[in-house]
Amino acid sequence: MIYDREKVERIISDVGLDRLVCELNKGLDAPLGKIKEDGVDVSGGQWQRIAIARLLYSDARVYILDEPTASLEPVAESQVYEMFHRVNKNRFTIYVTHRLGAAKMSDEILVVHGRKIAESGSHEQLMSNPDGIYRRMFESQKSWYE
């Protein structure tokens, strides 16, 4: 497979997978997953970071992440979102999620309820509505991220 090794190494460093790659017997050429006999299975958090690294390598103009951290516990989820936000500064990204770990970093939040956009705005704007759906959801999840 032909790929830009320098770019891959930079992305691996950006997403915090350097140590994992160093520990793999075949480095970047190691097969991942249980399908191959010599495949290496990695943790849920590492799979999430690998998926983000693949996304960053793609150079797509728009990224869509649908429940990108669903398999992670809330603190790890928050760390992944912070990392992605740091390495993904100049890309338009859409997050689809029920868990609100990335909400505070988002420029605009759309709350879908009953197949319609029920609320929209920044985190601060949505939190200022005492009866808002977003505020109730965020308040119910807030302790997960503290």
Biotite code that builds the C-alpha atoms (Angstrom):
import biotite.structure as struc

atoms = struc.array([
    struc.Atom([0.000, 0.000, 0.000], chain_id="A", res_id=1, res_name="MET", atom_name="CA", element="C"),
    struc.Atom([1.308, 3.416, -0.951], chain_id="A", res_id=2, res_name="ILE", atom_name="CA", element="C"),
    struc.Atom([0.806, 6.210, 1.560], chain_id="A", res_id=3, res_name="TYR", atom_name="CA", element="C"),
    struc.Atom([2.472, 9.376, 2.757], chain_id="A", res_id=4, res_name="ASP", atom_name="CA", element="C"),
    struc.Atom([4.483, 7.975, 5.662], chain_id="A", res_id=5, res_name="ARG", atom_name="CA", element="C"),
    struc.Atom([5.471, 11.406, 6.985], chain_id="A", res_id=6, res_name="GLU", atom_name="CA", element="C"),
    struc.Atom([1.828, 12.500, 7.101], chain_id="A", res_id=7, res_name="LYS", atom_name="CA", element="C"),
    struc.Atom([0.797, 9.245, 8.790], chain_id="A", res_id=8, res_name="VAL", atom_name="CA", element="C"),
    struc.Atom([3.496, 9.633, 11.446], chain_id="A", res_id=9, res_name="GLU", atom_name="CA", element="C"),
    struc.Atom([2.454, 13.245, 12.116], chain_id="A", res_id=10, res_name="ARG", atom_name="CA", element="C"),
    struc.Atom([-1.209, 12.245, 12.479], chain_id="A", res_id=11, res_name="ILE", atom_name="CA", element="C"),
    struc.Atom([-0.310, 9.295, 14.721], chain_id="A", res_id=12, res_name="ILE", atom_name="CA", element="C"),
    struc.Atom([1.566, 11.701, 16.968], chain_id="A", res_id=13, res_name="SER", atom_name="CA", element="C"),
    struc.Atom([-1.287, 14.229, 16.888], chain_id="A", res_id=14, res_name="ASP", atom_name="CA", element="C"),
    struc.Atom([-3.869, 11.662, 18.001], chain_id="A", res_id=15, res_name="VAL", atom_name="CA", element="C"),
    struc.Atom([-1.613, 10.094, 20.638], chain_id="A", res_id=16, res_name="GLY", atom_name="CA", element="C"),
    struc.Atom([-0.964, 6.693, 19.052], chain_id="A", res_id=17, res_name="LEU", atom_name="CA", element="C"),
    struc.Atom([2.865, 6.858, 18.982], chain_id="A", res_id=18, res_name="ASP", atom_name="CA", element="C"),
    struc.Atom([3.281, 4.467, 21.887], chain_id="A", res_id=19, res_name="ARG", atom_name="CA", element="C"),
    struc.Atom([0.840, 1.937, 20.442], chain_id="A", res_id=20, res_name="LEU", atom_name="CA", element="C"),
    struc.Atom([2.628, 1.902, 17.081], chain_id="A", res_id=21, res_name="VAL", atom_name="CA", element="C"),
    struc.Atom([6.008, 1.469, 18.800], chain_id="A", res_id=22, res_name="CYS", atom_name="CA", element="C"),
    struc.Atom([4.640, -1.512, 20.767], chain_id="A", res_id=23, res_name="GLU", atom_name="CA", element="C"),
    struc.Atom([3.269, -3.265, 17.659], chain_id="A", res_id=24, res_name="LEU", atom_name="CA", element="C"),
    struc.Atom([5.507, -6.031, 16.368], chain_id="A", res_id=25, res_name="ASN", atom_name="CA", element="C"),
    struc.Atom([5.230, -4.796, 12.771], chain_id="A", res_id=26, res_name="LYS", atom_name="CA", element="C"),
    struc.Atom([4.719, -1.100, 13.534], chain_id="A", res_id=27, res_name="GLY", atom_name="CA", element="C"),
    struc.Atom([2.546, 0.614, 10.928], chain_id="A", res_id=28, res_name="LEU", atom_name="CA", element="C"),
    struc.Atom([2.305, -2.662, 8.981], chain_id="A", res_id=29, res_name="ASP", atom_name="CA", element="C"),
    struc.Atom([0.753, -4.615, 11.856], chain_id="A", res_id=30, res_name="ALA", atom_name="CA", element="C"),
    struc.Atom([-2.691, -6.025, 11.074], chain_id="A", res_id=31, res_name="PRO", atom_name="CA", element="C"),
    struc.Atom([-5.293, -4.779, 13.519], chain_id="A", res_id=32, res_name="LEU", atom_name="CA", element="C"),
    struc.Atom([-8.295, -6.727, 14.746], chain_id="A", res_id=33, res_name="GLY", atom_name="CA", element="C"),
    struc.Atom([-9.112, -10.378, 15.237], chain_id="A", res_id=34, res_name="LYS", atom_name="CA", element="C"),
    struc.Atom([-9.768, -11.277, 11.595], chain_id="A", res_id=35, res_name="ILE", atom_name="CA", element="C"),
    struc.Atom([-6.158, -12.178, 10.778], chain_id="A", res_id=36, res_name="LYS", atom_name="CA", element="C"),
    struc.Atom([-4.358, -14.816, 12.786], chain_id="A", res_id=37, res_name="GLU", atom_name="CA", element="C"),
    struc.Atom([-1.548, -12.425, 13.727], chain_id="A", res_id=38, res_name="ASP", atom_name="CA", element="C"),
    struc.Atom([-3.906, -9.456, 14.154], chain_id="A", res_id=39, res_name="GLY", atom_name="CA", element="C"),
    struc.Atom([-3.572, -7.246, 17.202], chain_id="A", res_id=40, res_name="VAL", atom_name="CA", element="C"),
    struc.Atom([-6.708, -6.216, 19.033], chain_id="A", res_id=41, res_name="ASP", atom_name="CA", element="C"),
    struc.Atom([-6.606, -2.807, 20.682], chain_id="A", res_id=42, res_name="VAL", atom_name="CA", element="C"),
    struc.Atom([-8.775, -1.038, 23.247], chain_id="A", res_id=43, res_name="SER", atom_name="CA", element="C"),
    struc.Atom([-11.960, 0.864, 22.452], chain_id="A", res_id=44, res_name="GLY", atom_name="CA", element="C"),
    struc.Atom([-10.187, 4.169, 23.000], chain_id="A", res_id=45, res_name="GLY", atom_name="CA", element="C"),
    struc.Atom([-7.380, 3.157, 20.653], chain_id="A", res_id=46, res_name="GLN", atom_name="CA", element="C"),
    struc.Atom([-9.910, 2.120, 17.971], chain_id="A", res_id=47, res_name="TRP", atom_name="CA", element="C"),
    struc.Atom([-11.535, 5.552, 18.321], chain_id="A", res_id=48, res_name="GLN", atom_name="CA", element="C"),
    struc.Atom([-8.173, 7.268, 17.876], chain_id="A", res_id=49, res_name="ARG", atom_name="CA", element="C"),
    struc.Atom([-7.362, 5.049, 14.882], chain_id="A", res_id=50, res_name="ILE", atom_name="CA", element="C"),
    struc.Atom([-10.690, 6.003, 13.289], chain_id="A", res_id=51, res_name="ALA", atom_name="CA", element="C"),
    struc.Atom([-9.927, 9.697, 13.874], chain_id="A", res_id=52, res_name="ILE", atom_name="CA", element="C"),
    struc.Atom([-6.425, 9.258, 12.431], chain_id="A", res_id=53, res_name="ALA", atom_name="CA", element="C"),
    struc.Atom([-7.908, 7.666, 9.294], chain_id="A", res_id=54, res_name="ARG", atom_name="CA", element="C"),
    struc.Atom([-10.352, 10.533, 9.024], chain_id="A", res_id=55, res_name="LEU", atom_name="CA", element="C"),
    struc.Atom([-7.593, 13.134, 9.355], chain_id="A", res_id=56, res_name="LEU", atom_name="CA", element="C"),
    struc.Atom([-5.527, 11.369, 6.702], chain_id="A", res_id=57, res_name="TYR", atom_name="CA", element="C"),
    struc.Atom([-8.408, 11.648, 4.238], chain_id="A", res_id=58, res_name="SER", atom_name="CA", element="C"),
    struc.Atom([-8.207, 15.448, 3.817], chain_id="A", res_id=59, res_name="ASP", atom_name="CA", element="C"),
    struc.Atom([-11.976, 15.585, 3.360], chain_id="A", res_id=60, res_name="ALA", atom_name="CA", element="C"),
    struc.Atom([-13.497, 19.078, 3.372], chain_id="A", res_id=61, res_name="ARG", atom_name="CA", element="C"),
    struc.Atom([-16.257, 18.034, 5.780], chain_id="A", res_id=62, res_name="VAL", atom_name="CA", element="C"),
    struc.Atom([-16.042, 15.448, 8.541], chain_id="A", res_id=63, res_name="TYR", atom_name="CA", element="C"),
    struc.Atom([-19.137, 13.738, 9.921], chain_id="A", res_id=64, res_name="ILE", atom_name="CA", element="C"),
    struc.Atom([-18.739, 11.826, 13.170], chain_id="A", res_id=65, res_name="LEU", atom_name="CA", element="C"),
    struc.Atom([-21.787, 9.798, 14.175], chain_id="A", res_id=66, res_name="ASP", atom_name="CA", element="C"),
    struc.Atom([-21.607, 8.784, 17.850], chain_id="A", res_id=67, res_name="GLU", atom_name="CA", element="C"),
    struc.Atom([-17.786, 8.752, 17.594], chain_id="A", res_id=68, res_name="PRO", atom_name="CA", element="C"),
    struc.Atom([-17.208, 8.031, 21.264], chain_id="A", res_id=69, res_name="THR", atom_name="CA", element="C"),
    struc.Atom([-20.179, 5.800, 22.092], chain_id="A", res_id=70, res_name="ALA", atom_name="CA", element="C"),
    struc.Atom([-17.957, 2.963, 23.318], chain_id="A", res_id=71, res_name="SER", atom_name="CA", element="C"),
    struc.Atom([-15.939, 5.155, 25.666], chain_id="A", res_id=72, res_name="LEU", atom_name="CA", element="C"),
    struc.Atom([-16.562, 6.131, 29.244], chain_id="A", res_id=73, res_name="GLU", atom_name="CA", element="C"),
    struc.Atom([-17.275, 9.877, 29.669], chain_id="A", res_id=74, res_name="PRO", atom_name="CA", element="C"),
    struc.Atom([-13.807, 11.045, 30.791], chain_id="A", res_id=75, res_name="VAL", atom_name="CA", element="C"),
    struc.Atom([-12.106, 9.241, 27.875], chain_id="A", res_id=76, res_name="ALA", atom_name="CA", element="C"),
    struc.Atom([-14.807, 10.625, 25.584], chain_id="A", res_id=77, res_name="GLU", atom_name="CA", element="C"),
    struc.Atom([-14.042, 14.155, 26.709], chain_id="A", res_id=78, res_name="SER", atom_name="CA", element="C"),
    struc.Atom([-10.307, 13.592, 26.135], chain_id="A", res_id=79, res_name="GLN", atom_name="CA", element="C"),
    struc.Atom([-10.934, 12.289, 22.598], chain_id="A", res_id=80, res_name="VAL", atom_name="CA", element="C"),
    struc.Atom([-13.101, 15.299, 21.745], chain_id="A", res_id=81, res_name="TYR", atom_name="CA", element="C"),
    struc.Atom([-10.489, 17.700, 23.127], chain_id="A", res_id=82, res_name="GLU", atom_name="CA", element="C"),
    struc.Atom([-7.770, 15.945, 21.111], chain_id="A", res_id=83, res_name="MET", atom_name="CA", element="C"),
    struc.Atom([-9.875, 15.985, 17.930], chain_id="A", res_id=84, res_name="PHE", atom_name="CA", element="C"),
    struc.Atom([-10.688, 19.662, 18.421], chain_id="A", res_id=85, res_name="HIS", atom_name="CA", element="C"),
    struc.Atom([-6.973, 20.444, 18.844], chain_id="A", res_id=86, res_name="ARG", atom_name="CA", element="C"),
    struc.Atom([-5.830, 18.596, 15.689], chain_id="A", res_id=87, res_name="VAL", atom_name="CA", element="C"),
    struc.Atom([-8.876, 19.509, 13.591], chain_id="A", res_id=88, res_name="ASN", atom_name="CA", element="C"),
    struc.Atom([-8.809, 23.295, 13.822], chain_id="A", res_id=89, res_name="LYS", atom_name="CA", element="C"),
    struc.Atom([-9.635, 24.275, 10.253], chain_id="A", res_id=90, res_name="ASN", atom_name="CA", element="C"),
    struc.Atom([-12.199, 21.661, 9.234], chain_id="A", res_id=91, res_name="ARG", atom_name="CA", element="C"),
    struc.Atom([-15.954, 21.776, 9.151], chain_id="A", res_id=92, res_name="PHE", atom_name="CA", element="C"),
    struc.Atom([-17.093, 18.923, 11.379], chain_id="A", res_id=93, res_name="THR", atom_name="CA", element="C"),
    struc.Atom([-20.560, 17.641, 12.180], chain_id="A", res_id=94, res_name="ILE", atom_name="CA", element="C"),
    struc.Atom([-20.962, 15.631, 15.380], chain_id="A", res_id=95, res_name="TYR", atom_name="CA", element="C"),
    struc.Atom([-24.077, 13.483, 15.739], chain_id="A", res_id=96, res_name="VAL", atom_name="CA", element="C"),
    struc.Atom([-24.394, 12.448, 19.364], chain_id="A", res_id=97, res_name="THR", atom_name="CA", element="C"),
    struc.Atom([-26.625, 12.025, 22.365], chain_id="A", res_id=98, res_name="HIS", atom_name="CA", element="C"),
    struc.Atom([-23.681, 12.536, 24.672], chain_id="A", res_id=99, res_name="ARG", atom_name="CA", element="C"),
    struc.Atom([-22.709, 16.160, 24.987], chain_id="A", res_id=100, res_name="LEU", atom_name="CA", element="C"),
    struc.Atom([-18.961, 16.001, 25.704], chain_id="A", res_id=101, res_name="GLY", atom_name="CA", element="C"),
    struc.Atom([-18.081, 18.009, 22.576], chain_id="A", res_id=102, res_name="ALA", atom_name="CA", element="C"),
    struc.Atom([-20.908, 20.503, 22.870], chain_id="A", res_id=103, res_name="ALA", atom_name="CA", element="C"),
    struc.Atom([-18.956, 23.236, 24.648], chain_id="A", res_id=104, res_name="LYS", atom_name="CA", element="C"),
    struc.Atom([-16.358, 23.241, 21.851], chain_id="A", res_id=105, res_name="MET", atom_name="CA", element="C"),
    struc.Atom([-18.910, 23.433, 19.041], chain_id="A", res_id=106, res_name="SER", atom_name="CA", element="C"),
    struc.Atom([-19.581, 26.714, 17.258], chain_id="A", res_id=107, res_name="ASP", atom_name="CA", element="C"),
    struc.Atom([-23.229, 25.835, 16.689], chain_id="A", res_id=108, res_name="GLU", atom_name="CA", element="C"),
    struc.Atom([-25.416, 23.185, 18.271], chain_id="A", res_id=109, res_name="ILE", atom_name="CA", element="C"),
    struc.Atom([-28.633, 21.919, 16.718], chain_id="A", res_id=110, res_name="LEU", atom_name="CA", element="C"),
    struc.Atom([-31.000, 20.077, 19.047], chain_id="A", res_id=111, res_name="VAL", atom_name="CA", element="C"),
    struc.Atom([-33.228, 17.665, 17.165], chain_id="A", res_id=112, res_name="VAL", atom_name="CA", element="C"),
    struc.Atom([-36.465, 16.689, 18.853], chain_id="A", res_id=113, res_name="HIS", atom_name="CA", element="C"),
    struc.Atom([-39.448, 15.070, 17.174], chain_id="A", res_id=114, res_name="GLY", atom_name="CA", element="C"),
    struc.Atom([-37.628, 15.016, 13.797], chain_id="A", res_id=115, res_name="ARG", atom_name="CA", element="C"),
    struc.Atom([-37.286, 18.809, 13.852], chain_id="A", res_id=116, res_name="LYS", atom_name="CA", element="C"),
    struc.Atom([-34.650, 21.283, 14.980], chain_id="A", res_id=117, res_name="ILE", atom_name="CA", element="C"),
    struc.Atom([-36.068, 22.360, 18.323], chain_id="A", res_id=118, res_name="ALA", atom_name="CA", element="C"),
    struc.Atom([-33.183, 24.621, 19.428], chain_id="A", res_id=119, res_name="GLU", atom_name="CA", element="C"),
    struc.Atom([-30.003, 26.028, 17.982], chain_id="A", res_id=120, res_name="SER", atom_name="CA", element="C"),
    struc.Atom([-27.161, 28.214, 19.165], chain_id="A", res_id=121, res_name="GLY", atom_name="CA", element="C"),
    struc.Atom([-23.864, 28.109, 21.012], chain_id="A", res_id=122, res_name="SER", atom_name="CA", element="C"),
    struc.Atom([-23.432, 26.231, 24.270], chain_id="A", res_id=123, res_name="HIS", atom_name="CA", element="C"),
    struc.Atom([-23.731, 29.491, 26.199], chain_id="A", res_id=124, res_name="GLU", atom_name="CA", element="C"),
    struc.Atom([-26.878, 30.559, 24.331], chain_id="A", res_id=125, res_name="GLN", atom_name="CA", element="C"),
    struc.Atom([-28.572, 27.206, 24.845], chain_id="A", res_id=126, res_name="LEU", atom_name="CA", element="C"),
    struc.Atom([-27.595, 27.049, 28.521], chain_id="A", res_id=127, res_name="MET", atom_name="CA", element="C"),
    struc.Atom([-29.212, 30.462, 29.076], chain_id="A", res_id=128, res_name="SER", atom_name="CA", element="C"),
    struc.Atom([-32.667, 28.990, 28.372], chain_id="A", res_id=129, res_name="ASN", atom_name="CA", element="C"),
    struc.Atom([-33.816, 27.603, 31.751], chain_id="A", res_id=130, res_name="PRO", atom_name="CA", element="C"),
    struc.Atom([-36.529, 25.460, 30.122], chain_id="A", res_id=131, res_name="ASP", atom_name="CA", element="C"),
    struc.Atom([-34.463, 24.331, 27.133], chain_id="A", res_id=132, res_name="GLY", atom_name="CA", element="C"),
    struc.Atom([-34.056, 20.728, 26.012], chain_id="A", res_id=133, res_name="ILE", atom_name="CA", element="C"),
    struc.Atom([-30.317, 21.176, 25.577], chain_id="A", res_id=134, res_name="TYR", atom_name="CA", element="C"),
    struc.Atom([-29.872, 22.646, 29.044], chain_id="A", res_id=135, res_name="ARG", atom_name="CA", element="C"),
    struc.Atom([-31.790, 19.765, 30.650], chain_id="A", res_id=136, res_name="ARG", atom_name="CA", element="C"),
    struc.Atom([-29.740, 17.198, 28.712], chain_id="A", res_id=137, res_name="MET", atom_name="CA", element="C"),
    struc.Atom([-26.447, 18.925, 29.480], chain_id="A", res_id=138, res_name="PHE", atom_name="CA", element="C"),
    struc.Atom([-27.271, 19.300, 33.176], chain_id="A", res_id=139, res_name="GLU", atom_name="CA", element="C"),
    struc.Atom([-28.194, 15.607, 33.398], chain_id="A", res_id=140, res_name="SER", atom_name="CA", element="C"),
    struc.Atom([-24.844, 14.613, 31.832], chain_id="A", res_id=141, res_name="GLN", atom_name="CA", element="C"),
    struc.Atom([-22.603, 17.292, 33.353], chain_id="A", res_id=142, res_name="LYS", atom_name="CA", element="C"),
    struc.Atom([-21.362, 15.128, 36.223], chain_id="A", res_id=143, res_name="SER", atom_name="CA", element="C"),
    struc.Atom([-20.008, 12.577, 33.712], chain_id="A", res_id=144, res_name="TRP", atom_name="CA", element="C"),
    struc.Atom([-17.423, 15.072, 32.469], chain_id="A", res_id=145, res_name="TYR", atom_name="CA", element="C"),
    struc.Atom([-16.293, 16.610, 35.749], chain_id="A", res_id=146, res_name="GLU", atom_name="CA", element="C"),
])
